[in-house]
Amino acid sequence: MESPVKELRVAVTVAEYEQALRFYRDALGLPVVESWDDGEGRAGVILDAGRATLELLSGPQTELVDEIEVGRRGVSGPVRLALEVEDSTTTATALADAGAEFVGDPVVTPWGHRNVRLRAPDGMQLTLFTVP
């Protein structure tokens, strides 16, 4: 069945706009689709993050994922970005060099993905995952 939704856009308000832009655009390498800046502090950018899906998790499932990825429960907030990348460990290291903080070590999940949990400089939690 074809979805009636044409695009999923996650809108994130960040306290340090330029820092977030450097992190997601430059360090992670997301291409700019559109950007605007009126010179009065009202700026924004749309970055191409590939195909989007919406993953809904129950509380117990979120706790399980936290346990697997981080080694303890109750780490995730209400929103965590999960990004499929070519090599999650290499990408995580590059993002850590750009200011991200490792929340957990790289792990192989029970479903066979290699996952790494990070906290971006803006506080957003990211799961980088690689599907073998």
Summary of the structure (lengths in Angstrom):
residues: 132
radius of gyration: 15.5
end to end distance: 27.0
largest distance: 48.6
contacts: 318
relative contact order: 0.18
helix: 25%
strand: 24%
